[in-house]
């Protein structure tokens, strides 16, 4: 694979930042658009990851900014998860369409899969590792 030059890397980073902005501005219920943006983001990340030293070559300030954005995204996903502890069965008032805690677990699993939370958490861990090695965090 050809090594990314700094212009290519800058363009990818610019687009990744745009995608983050778009994700933040989307209606939380717009799963189709979220999914499309996550696919594009994952493809760009894969391209950069294929370039083994891409993160190492980036400045600490760039990595800290990305880490901050990724942590915010992960926090927003976690805050959107359903608390199944308070869910009751039987369909009483306020129960909505949930039958019990198992439905909350299923919904949370779908949210995590649709938002790419697992990959996001892995990316946060990778950034934290690099920044810890640099003594930046």
C-alpha positions in Angstrom: 0.0 0.0 0.0 1.3 3.4 -0.8 2.1 5.7 2.1 -0.3 8.5 2.6 1.3 11.9 2.1 0.5 14.8 4.5 -2.0 16.3 2.1 -3.9 13.0 1.9 -3.8 12.6 5.6 -5.0 16.2 6.1 -7.9 15.7 3.7 -8.9 12.5 5.5 -8.7 14.2 8.9 -10.7 17.1 7.6 -13.4 14.7 6.3 -13.4 12.8 9.6 -14.0 16.1 11.4 -16.8 16.9 9.0 -18.4 13.5 9.6 -18.2 14.0 13.4 -19.9 17.4 13.0 -22.6 15.9 10.8 -23.2 13.1 13.3 -23.6 15.6 16.1 -26.1 17.6 14.1 -28.3 14.7 13.0 -31.6 13.9 14.6 -30.9 11.0 16.9 -33.6 9.0 15.2 -32.1 9.4 11.7 -30.5 5.9 11.8 -30.1 5.7 8.0 -27.9 8.8 7.8 -26.0 7.8 10.9 -25.3 4.4 9.4 -24.1 5.9 6.1 -21.8 8.3 7.9 -20.4 5.6 10.2 -19.6 3.4 7.1 -17.8 6.3 5.5 -15.9 7.1 8.7 -14.9 3.5 9.2 -13.7 3.3 5.6 -11.5 6.4 6.1 -10.2 5.1 9.4 -9.3 1.7 7.7 -7.5 3.6 5.0 -5.4 5.5 7.6 -4.9 2.4 9.8 -3.5 0.6 6.8 -0.8 3.2 7.0 0.9 1.8 10.1 2.6 5.0 11.3 -0.2 7.4 10.5 -1.2 8.0 14.1 2.4 8.1 15.3 3.3 10.8 12.7 0.4 13.0 13.9 1.0 15.8 16.4 0.0 15.4 20.0 -2.4 18.3 19.6 -4.2 16.6 16.7 -4.4 13.3 18.6 -5.8 15.1 21.7 -8.4 16.9 19.7 -9.5 13.6 18.1 -9.5 11.9 21.4 -11.8 14.6 22.8 -14.2 14.3 19.9 -14.3 10.5 20.1 -14.9 10.6 23.9 -17.8 13.0 23.4 -19.3 10.7 20.7 -18.9 7.7 22.9 -20.4 9.5 25.9 -23.4 10.6 23.7 -23.9 7.0 22.7 -23.8 5.7 26.2 -26.3 8.4 27.3 -28.7 7.2 24.6 -28.7 3.7 26.0 -31.9 2.5 27.6 -31.8 1.8 31.4 -33.5 -1.6 31.6 -33.3 -1.7 35.4 -36.4 0.5 35.7 -38.4 -1.3 33.0 -41.4 -3.2 34.1 -43.3 -5.9 32.3 -47.0 -6.0 31.6 -47.4 -2.8 29.6 -48.6 -0.5 32.3 -48.7 3.2 32.0 -45.4 4.6 30.8 -44.1 1.2 29.7 -44.4 2.0 26.0 -43.7 -0.9 23.8 -41.2 -2.6 26.2 -42.2 -5.9 27.7 -39.4 -5.9 30.2 -35.6 -5.6 30.8 -34.8 -8.0 27.9 -36.2 -5.6 25.4 -34.0 -2.9 26.8 -30.9 -5.1 26.4 -31.9 -5.9 22.9 -32.5 -2.3 22.0 -29.1 -1.3 23.6 -27.4 -4.0 21.5 -28.9 -2.6 18.4 -27.9 0.9 19.3 -24.3 -0.1 20.0 -24.2 -2.0 16.6 -25.8 0.9 14.7 -23.6 3.6 16.1 -20.3 1.8 15.8 -19.7 2.2 19.6 -17.4 -0.8 19.7 -15.0 0.5 17.1 -15.2 4.0 18.6 -14.2 2.6 22.0 -11.3 0.8 20.3 -10.2 4.0 18.7 -10.4 5.9 22.0 -8.2 3.2 23.6 -5.7 3.4 20.7 -5.5 7.2 21.0 -5.1 6.9 24.8 -2.3 4.4 24.4 -0.3 6.7 22.0 -0.9 9.8 24.1 0.0 7.9 27.3 3.3 6.8 25.7 4.0 10.4 24.8 3.2 11.5 28.4 0.4 13.7 27.1 -2.3 12.2 29.3 
